């Protein structure tokens, strides 16, 4: 499994990451969503370098231009609801992609342990396609693993790509054991630890709540 951390190199991405983390700026949900979209567009650009390409010829008014264009049949798959904050950013760049949506959420049990539940899926045929799974926070990796397993009912993809805003070493280690070896993970930052409720530290809080409001 290949892991690409975009913060290994400094870029304008740092500004957007800083703003989504900032407690004061987080009070503006429109700005939070816009920054998540910007982060997704940068991730999309970097991820596009890993696609397969083929040479095509384009007729211009004055002649023929030769250019390499991506050949991947892409399906952008967002994990509800937090993934929606990133979905449009990817769709802005991959405007010919198909789309899928899967729900995955934490449920605290009577003994205070946490279970992950997957209950809803809207998804095209994935056979031999490139599936890009979007989830802002890769904390433990359990949600991502269950979503991947549920997607296989719609066909076996050619390639799995995971995109997140913030990941943890724990999630990356876990996903390496349960996802295909050819999987690549692209993240805008890697934070060092989880707290006792499996939230990323320093992280940014609940991405879904910050984008769309607190839930009951």
PyMOL commands that set and color helices and strands:
alter all, ss='L'
color gray80, all
select helices_A, chain A and resi 6-8+13-21+25-27+29-48+84-93+142-154+169-178+207-212
alter helices_A, ss='H'
color red, helices_A
select strands_A, chain A and resi 2-5+53-59+64-70+74-80+98-103+105-108+114-117+121-122+130-134+137-138+159-168+184-191+193-194+200-201
alter strands_A, ss='S'
color yellow, strands_A
deselect
rebuild
show_as cartoon
